[in-house]
Amino acid sequence: MDITKNFTQLENFGHSLSAPAYLVRPANSEEIYSVFQNAKKMGLKVTARGAGRSYNDAALIGGGIVMDMRGMNAITSWDPSTGLVTAQSGVTLEKLWQTVEPDGWWPPVVSGTMKTTLGGCLSANIHGKNNFKMGTIGEHVVEFTAVLPTGAEITCTPKKNADLFYAMISGMGMLGIFVSITLQMKRIYSGLLSVDALPVQNLHGHLSALLDGAPDHDYIVGWLDCLAGGKSLGRGQIHATRYLHEGEDPNPQETMKLSNQSLPSRIFGVFPKSLLHYFMSPFINNFGTWGVNTAKYIASLRKHTFRQSHAAFHFLLDYIPDWELSYGRGGLIEYQSFLPKETAESAWTEMLKLSHKSGLPPYLGVTKRHRPDKFLLTHAVDGFSLATDFKVTNNNRVKLSRMLQDFDKIVLQAGGRFYFAKNSETTAETTASFYGAETIAKFKKLKKRCDPNGLLESDLYKRIFTD
Ligand SMILES: Cc1cc2nc3c(=O)[nH]c(=O)nc-3n(C[C@H](O)[C@H](O)[C@H](O)COP(=O)(O)OP(=O)(O)OC[C@H]3O[C@@H](n4cnc5c(N)ncnc54)[C@H](O)[C@@H]3O)c2cc1C
């Protein structure tokens, strides 16, 4: 395999970072191992890349080799009688749900975009809007196989090679390369979900609604107007959603048809959505977003219930293709903090106030309810998360970075955690503080065992694990 054929510039999803690398696309386990052998000879580091949907430097390695896993994208078995699916790691969530949904199943955990690959989802151990109920994607993995940099091909289940099972899932691709993944799907009885939409007037109301609404629903998610201040700080809208039970949908065969799930490519059947981000751009500033958020909040004041397809509910962000381009040339940074339910309100009040004072409010805020899990590099807590999107410009880059580091301090003090698929500022020192020495030592020991020559390294790894 010729590693040096394609030297190219790669970016993160938010287009706020870029790094040059040799890009290769292995087709099987032998080629993955051959990449490691070549890397060792050439003295280069290797990073796997799925769909490149991480907001930060997780799938970048400046001057190294990036292994694009999307060449391995076959669903190798699907059993609609049990809901068990086995797929190569480059399969996207889009391909997965489109395979299982017409048979009355849905992936138990999905991200806010369907473009992610299974390998990327396991590495980050993604959570959905049902984290409080279904946990992370790793909790639904029955088995996976992976190639280690040593060339060993291993099989892991929650019982077999359990230490690697719980560390590779959440390990941000730093221990080995996922090849094949077997997942348990969730039975559904309709192509529709029932969504309760309700307004919340401030942060206290927002977090109470997430807490109280979760037990009676299968999914819960909040939109937070990050520009509102004073008594309205933290206002927004909650969508609390449940599956339809057997018999509630008079025509499930119809609603489960793929044609009734797909997101339309045109608005009103005419205007191509691919152009929408150009129209959003003028609003991606403090004044424009204040106007949009105020209008959205007023429109959300009516409490109501409606039915929505699974795809439309889960993948709202895919509704507007390339929406991230509306943030302009500097791109965006997503900052997501996970806080215990006892400290979330005061910590986020402090952070939102700081963002207002700095003139750098986030233009999008999304809240979720979470529960802890037992994966080694877990980001979850018994509490909530708030994901916030910041516009990056040449003028604000340094100031923004400083403010996000101040956010890190507030989160640490409040006993919170960070998510390695999102944040761009978290340092090795911060990582050591929130995981503690024992977890870091355990991870490093596994790293030595799986990757004795230290071949697997991403820019993220250097940032969060280099002493
Ligand atoms: C619009 C949007 C919405 C999102 N919503 C959510 C959400 O709701 N919940 C959530 O948890 N996350 C969410 N994310 C984050 C996203 O799910 C993660 O960043 C995920 O890891 C991206 O998958 P990917 O295939 O693009 O992986 P990449 O970004 O390409 O890579 C991510 C990590 O996985 C590793 N990796 C990739 N493939 C393999 C492999 N085969 N073997 C080993 N390691 C591998 C990479 O080295 C890297 O460390 C969202 C992202 C976007 C852009």
The ligand as an SDF file (V2000), in Angstrom:
LIG
                    3D

 53 58  0  0  0  0  0  0  0  0999 V2000
  -24.0250   17.8940   13.7560 C   0  0  0  0  0  0  0  0  0  0  0  0
  -23.4030   16.9720   14.7860 C   0  0  0  0  0  0  0  0  0  0  0  0
  -24.1930   16.4630   15.8040 C   0  0  0  0  0  0  0  0  0  0  0  0
  -23.6220   15.6140   16.7560 C   0  0  0  0  0  0  0  0  0  0  0  0
  -24.4270   15.1230   17.7370 N   0  0  0  0  0  0  0  0  0  0  0  0
  -23.9070   14.3150   18.6740 C   0  0  0  0  0  0  0  0  0  0  0  0
  -24.7330   13.7500   19.6840 C   0  0  0  0  0  0  0  0  0  0  0  0
  -25.9420   13.9880   19.7260 O   0  0  0  0  0  0  0  0  0  0  0  0
  -24.1570   12.9230   20.5970 N   0  0  0  0  0  0  0  0  0  0  0  0
  -22.8300   12.6210   20.5520 C   0  0  0  0  0  0  0  0  0  0  0  0
  -22.3720   11.8500   21.4130 O   0  0  0  0  0  0  0  0  0  0  0  0
  -22.0170   13.1230   19.6000 N   0  0  0  0  0  0  0  0  0  0  0  0
  -22.5330   13.9580   18.6630 C   0  0  0  0  0  0  0  0  0  0  0  0
  -21.7220   14.4650   17.6860 N   0  0  0  0  0  0  0  0  0  0  0  0
  -20.2980   14.1010   17.6980 C   0  0  0  0  0  0  0  0  0  0  0  0
  -20.0530   12.8500   16.8530 C   0  0  0  0  0  0  0  0  0  0  0  0
  -21.0310   11.8670   17.1020 O   0  0  0  0  0  0  0  0  0  0  0  0
  -18.6940   12.2610   17.2070 C   0  0  0  0  0  0  0  0  0  0  0  0
  -17.7080   13.2170   16.9990 O   0  0  0  0  0  0  0  0  0  0  0  0
  -18.3530   11.0110   16.3910 C   0  0  0  0  0  0  0  0  0  0  0  0
  -17.1590   10.4760   16.9060 O   0  0  0  0  0  0  0  0  0  0  0  0
  -18.1610   11.3420   14.9270 C   0  0  0  0  0  0  0  0  0  0  0  0
  -18.0600   10.1410   14.1800 O   0  0  0  0  0  0  0  0  0  0  0  0
  -17.1710   10.1060   12.8630 P   0  0  0  0  0  0  0  0  0  0  0  0
  -17.4390    8.8390   12.1560 O   0  0  0  0  0  0  0  0  0  0  0  0
  -17.3520   11.3480   12.0870 O   0  0  0  0  0  0  0  0  0  0  0  0
  -15.7300   10.0450   13.4960 O   0  0  0  0  0  0  0  0  0  0  0  0
  -14.4690   11.0510   13.3360 P   0  0  0  0  0  0  0  0  0  0  0  0
  -14.8570   12.4070   13.7640 O   0  0  0  0  0  0  0  0  0  0  0  0
  -13.9020   10.9030   11.9760 O   0  0  0  0  0  0  0  0  0  0  0  0
  -13.5130   10.3900   14.4110 O   0  0  0  0  0  0  0  0  0  0  0  0
  -13.8380   10.4450   15.7780 C   0  0  0  0  0  0  0  0  0  0  0  0
  -12.8900    9.5870   16.5910 C   0  0  0  0  0  0  0  0  0  0  0  0
  -13.1110    8.2230   16.2610 O   0  0  0  0  0  0  0  0  0  0  0  0
  -11.8970    7.5980   15.8700 C   0  0  0  0  0  0  0  0  0  0  0  0
  -12.2660    6.5820   14.8660 N   0  0  0  0  0  0  0  0  0  0  0  0
  -13.0060    6.7350   13.7600 C   0  0  0  0  0  0  0  0  0  0  0  0
  -13.1800    5.5630   13.1360 N   0  0  0  0  0  0  0  0  0  0  0  0
  -12.5210    4.6310   13.8630 C   0  0  0  0  0  0  0  0  0  0  0  0
  -12.3190    3.2310   13.7420 C   0  0  0  0  0  0  0  0  0  0  0  0
  -12.8420    2.5230   12.7490 N   0  0  0  0  0  0  0  0  0  0  0  0
  -11.5680    2.6000   14.6750 N   0  0  0  0  0  0  0  0  0  0  0  0
  -11.0340    3.3020   15.7130 C   0  0  0  0  0  0  0  0  0  0  0  0
  -11.1950    4.6200   15.8810 N   0  0  0  0  0  0  0  0  0  0  0  0
  -11.9300    5.2770   14.9660 C   0  0  0  0  0  0  0  0  0  0  0  0
  -11.0410    8.7340   15.3630 C   0  0  0  0  0  0  0  0  0  0  0  0
   -9.6660    8.4300   15.4680 O   0  0  0  0  0  0  0  0  0  0  0  0
  -11.4320    9.8590   16.2820 C   0  0  0  0  0  0  0  0  0  0  0  0
  -10.7300    9.7990   17.4910 O   0  0  0  0  0  0  0  0  0  0  0  0
  -22.2420   15.2870   16.6940 C   0  0  0  0  0  0  0  0  0  0  0  0
  -21.4620   15.8040   15.6620 C   0  0  0  0  0  0  0  0  0  0  0  0
  -22.0360   16.6290   14.7130 C   0  0  0  0  0  0  0  0  0  0  0  0
  -21.1800   17.1680   13.6090 C   0  0  0  0  0  0  0  0  0  0  0  0
  1  2  1  0
  2  3  1  0
  2 52  2  0
  3  4  2  0
  4  5  1  0
  4 50  1  0
  5  6  2  0
  6  7  1  0
  6 13  1  0
  7  8  2  0
  7  9  1  0
  9 10  1  0
 10 11  2  0
 10 12  1  0
 12 13  2  0
 13 14  1  0
 14 15  1  0
 14 50  1  0
 15 16  1  0
 16 17  1  0
 16 18  1  0
 18 19  1  0
 18 20  1  0
 20 21  1  0
 20 22  1  0
 22 23  1  0
 23 24  1  0
 24 25  2  0
 24 26  1  0
 24 27  1  0
 27 28  1  0
 28 29  2  0
 28 30  1  0
 28 31  1  0
 31 32  1  0
 32 33  1  0
 33 34  1  0
 33 48  1  0
 34 35  1  0
 35 36  1  0
 35 46  1  0
 36 37  1  0
 36 45  1  0
 37 38  2  0
 38 39  1  0
 39 40  1  0
 39 45  2  0
 40 41  1  0
 40 42  2  0
 42 43  1  0
 43 44  2  0
 44 45  1  0
 46 47  1  0
 46 48  1  0
 48 49  1  0
 50 51  2  0
 51 52  1  0
 52 53  1  0
M  END
$$$$
